[in-house]
Amino acid sequence: MTTNKPNIAITMGDPSGVGPEIIVKSLNDKNIYENCRPFVIGDLKILKRALDVTNVDLQLNSISNPEDAKCQYGTIDIIDLDLVSEDLPWGQVSPEAGNAAFRYLEKAIAYANEEKIQGICTAPLNKEALHKAGHIYPGHTEILAELTNTKDFAMMLSAPGLRVIHVTTHVGIIDAINKINVDRQYTVIKLAHETLQKAGIKSPRIAVCGINPHAGENGLFGNGEEEEKIIPAIEKAQAEGINVQGPLPADTLFFRAKRGDFDIVVAQYHDQGHGPIKVLGLEAGVNITVGLPTIRTSVDHGTAFDIAGKNIADELSLKEAIRMAIELAPEKLSK
């Protein structure tokens, strides 16, 4: 019987961090191969080193194109870009590693633009290393948006029982409030609605956080930001049949969402959305970029340089990220 499995490219991230270790540990799970066709974009020599460190007994298969991948449990297929030296130290910031992390992602995006893959799953990169290599981006999300010419995108986080999508992300709090406007608010509500519909939720229940304490409490707190920046967007979305409520007080909304009252929360700024997700456990969180031509998921933790190369890193978040990429993949390929 023919089964449809999406092609998922897994980028190695910063090769000095825990990415290589959690990749080989994750691909030692047979269930992943039953549900997708995974391959790695990175450096063969670093992946081999990760196998040695973790004592994972898998074979490596160097390939030139995604279509050459065996995608069989027991073998890790890898596009070897051969960008870093064999003696690259674990756990250190370096321009060499920062450039490699960028190039791995760049290659994955090229495959996505060519429609050779249906999802990208990224291991963590280090922003300082990225910048030292001359790639001045806040993170993965902004690189993906620029290289795919995507204007309307958003960061979504997922943990067991809670999903959060962000109006703003990597900007200071004052800048975030200034950047929030009705158009952006509406765009994020719409992206939340469309993404969850693709995942099989017919009418997603969306809740929008207020900016101020108690969502402004009818003008008692703030300077009317809820009335100016949020309510018109909600009313526009509601008029289109989108099931959205708000603005609601953030201090109780995440509890209600975790309880099951809502399918996703729209957070106004970085820490408002990230905090609740990370309380639920760094090891189970998944970072998702929505609005791109292909789905992108990632671990919700950093490069963990302090434990890199020590076989301590937990692969659960990466496995969850791969699972989420499979679930949200926009189309499948027959194999």
N, C-alpha and C positions, 0 to 999 in steps of 0.2 A: 504494500500500500504506500502511495506517495505521501510524504509529509512535507509541510511547508515550514521552513526554518529560516529566520532572518540571518543574514551575514552581519556579525558584530565584530568591529575592529576594537581591540583593547590597546590603548596607548600606554607605554611604559611609565610616562611621567618623568620626574627627575630620577635619573639612574643611580644617584647617590642616596636616594631615600628608600622607603620601604616598598615602593611600587613593584620592583621586580620580585620581591619575596611574596607579596600578597597575590600577585598574578599566578605564580607557579602553584601556590597553595590552592587558589580558587580553581584552576584548571585541572586539579587532581580530583575534581568532583564529576563523576560520570553524568549526573543529572544535567549539567550544563550542556553537554554535547547532545543530549536527547532533545533539547529545546532550541538550540541555535547552532550556527556554524561560526565558532569563534576563531580569531587569529590575533596575534600580537604584532604591534608595530614598535620596534625598539632596536636594541643591540643584542645580537646573539651571544656575544661573550659575557655580557652582564646577566642575561637570563641563565646562562650555564652556571655562572657564579652563584646565582640565587638558588638554583637546584642543589648545588653543593652545600650551601649554608642551611637549607631547610631539610635536606635529606629526602627530598621528594624524588621518586623514581619514575621520571617521565623522559621521553625522547624529544629531541628538538629537530624540527624540519624547516630548513631555510627555504623560503619561497620568494618569487619575484612579483607575483600578482595574487590578489584574493582568490581568483578562480583556480589557482594551483593548490590551494589548501586541502589537505586530507580531511581535516575536521573529524578526526577519530580520537576517541578517548585513549589516552596513553601516549599521545603525541601532541606537542605544542607546535603549531605552525607559526612562523615568525617572518615578517618582512624585516630583514636585517639592514638597517641604514648605516651601520658601522661608523658611528659618529664620535665615540669616546674611547679613550685608551683603556687597555686591559687592567691597568693598575689604578683606575679611578677610585679614590678613597670613598668608603662609606661615610655618610653623615656629615659631609662638608659642602658648604656653598661654593660653587665654582661656575664661571662663565661657560665652561665646556659642557657641564651637565645642564645648565639653563638653556643653552642653545639646542642641545639634543632634545630636551623636553618639548621645545617649540617645534622643532622639525618633525618629531613623531606626530604631533597633532596636525601640523600642516599637511602631512601625507594622508592622514585619515580623512581630513576635510576634502582633499583632492579626490579620494575614492568616493566620498559621499556625493560630491558634485557630479561625478561620472556615473552615479547611481549603481555603483558596484557593491555598496553596503547599505544596510537599513538602520544601523545604529552605531554610535561611537560610545565606548565606555572608557573613561580616563582615570588612570592612576594619578596621584597628586603631583603637582609641580611646586617648585619653590619660587615665590615671587622675587626674592632678592637675587637668586641665581638667574632668573629670567631677565631681570633688569640689567644685571652685570653683563649679560650676553647681548645687550642692545635691543631687546624686545620689550618695549615699554608699554605693558598692558597691566590692568589690575588683576587679571586672572584668566582662566580658561574661557569663561563666558564671553568676554569682550573679544578675544582672539577668534572664537568661533563665529561671532556675529560679523566681524569685519571680513573674514576670509570667505564667508558665504553670502556677503552683501545683504545681510538681514538687518532690517531696521526695527521691526517689532518683535522683541524677544523678552524673556523674563527668566529669572532663576526660581526654580521650584524645589523645595526640599520635601522629602518623604521619610517618615519613620513609622513604626508600627502604630496604627490608629490615628495618625495625624499627617496632613499635607499642608504645606504653606507655599504661597507664591508671593514674590516681592515686587512692589512698585519701584523702589530704588534699592541699590545694593552697596557697592563699594565707594561710597562718598560719605563725608562727615555729616553729622546730624543736621547742622544748619543748612548745608548745601542740599541735603536730602529733602527737607521741607520746602525749600525754594524750587526744587525740581519737580515736586509733585504737582500735577495739574489734571484737569478733567480728561483731556485726551489720553494721557498716560494711564490714568486710573481706569478708564473704559477699556483701553487696550489690554491691560492685565486681567481684568474681569473676563474679557472675551477669550483670551488665551487659556485661562483656567477652565472655562466652559468647554472649549473645543478640545483641549487635551484630555480631559476626563471623559468626554463623549467618545473619543477614539479608544479609550481604555475600557469602554463598555458600560459606562454610567450614563443612562439615557438623559436624565435631567439633574446634573450635578447641583448639590446644595452649596452655594458659595456664601461666605460671610466676610465682610470687609471690616478691618480694624479702623478705629478712629486714630487720629494723630495725637490728640491731646488726652490727658487723663479723663476718664469717664466719657470718652468720645466728645469732649467739649461741654457736655451737659448743658445744651441749649445756650451756648455762649458764655457760660460761667468761666470756662477755662480756655485759654488761647485767644486768637484773634479772628475767629470765624472760619478757620481752615476747613473744618468738616463741611460747612455750608458752601464754601467756595470751591474746594478741590475734590470733594468726594461725592456728595449727594447728587449733583447733576449727572455724574457718570453712572451711578447706581440706577437712577431713574431712566436713563437712556437704555441701559441693559435690560431693565425690567420691561420696558416698552417693547423690546424685541423678544420677550418670552424667556429670558434668562432668569433662573431661580437664584436671585442674589438678595441678601439683606445687609443692612448697615447704614451708617457706620456704628459699630458696636464697641464697647469698652474692651480694650486689649487685655486688661487684667483678669477678666472672666471668660473671654471668648475662647482662648486656647483650651481651657478646661472643658467648655461645652463641646468644642470640636472633638476632643479626645474621647468624650463621653459618647459621641456618635450623632450629635445634632447637625453637624455639617460635614461635607465631603472635603472641603478645602477652605483655608483662611487666606485672605489677601492681607499681607503685612505691608506697612507703609515704608519701613526702612530696615536696614540690615539686622540690627540686634533685636528688634521687635519680633522678627520671624525666626532668626537663628537660635535665640535663647531657648524657647520652648522645645524645639527639635532636639537640641543637644542635651537637654535635661533627660530626654528619653533614652539617651545612650549614643555615644559617638560611633560605636561599632555597628549600629543598625541603621544609621542615617544614610540617605542617598541624595545627591545633588543632581538635579535635572535641569537642562536648559530647554525651554519650550519656545516654539516659534521658528526654529531652524528647519531647513529642508529635510534633515534627518534628526532623529532623536539622539540626544546626548545625555548620558548619565555619568555620575562619578561618585567616588567615596566622599563622605562628608567629614574627612579629616585631612590633615596635612602630611608632609613628607616624613615626619617623626624621625628626624636625623639622630636623635639621642638613642634610638633603639635599632637603627638601620644596620643590617648585616648580622644581627644577633639572634635571628629566628624567634623573635618575640611578637612581632606584629600579627594582629588578628585580621584574617581575611574576610570576616563576615560582611563588612560594609561593601567590599568589592563584589562579593557574590550577590548581595542584594542589588547592587547597581547593575550587574549583568542581568539579573532576573527582571529588573524594572525596564531595562533596554529591550528585552524580549517582549515584555508585556505591552510596551508603548510603540514598538516598531511600526511605522506607518504602512509597510507592505512586506510581504514575505516572498521568498524565492523558493521554487520547487527544486528539490534535489533528489 
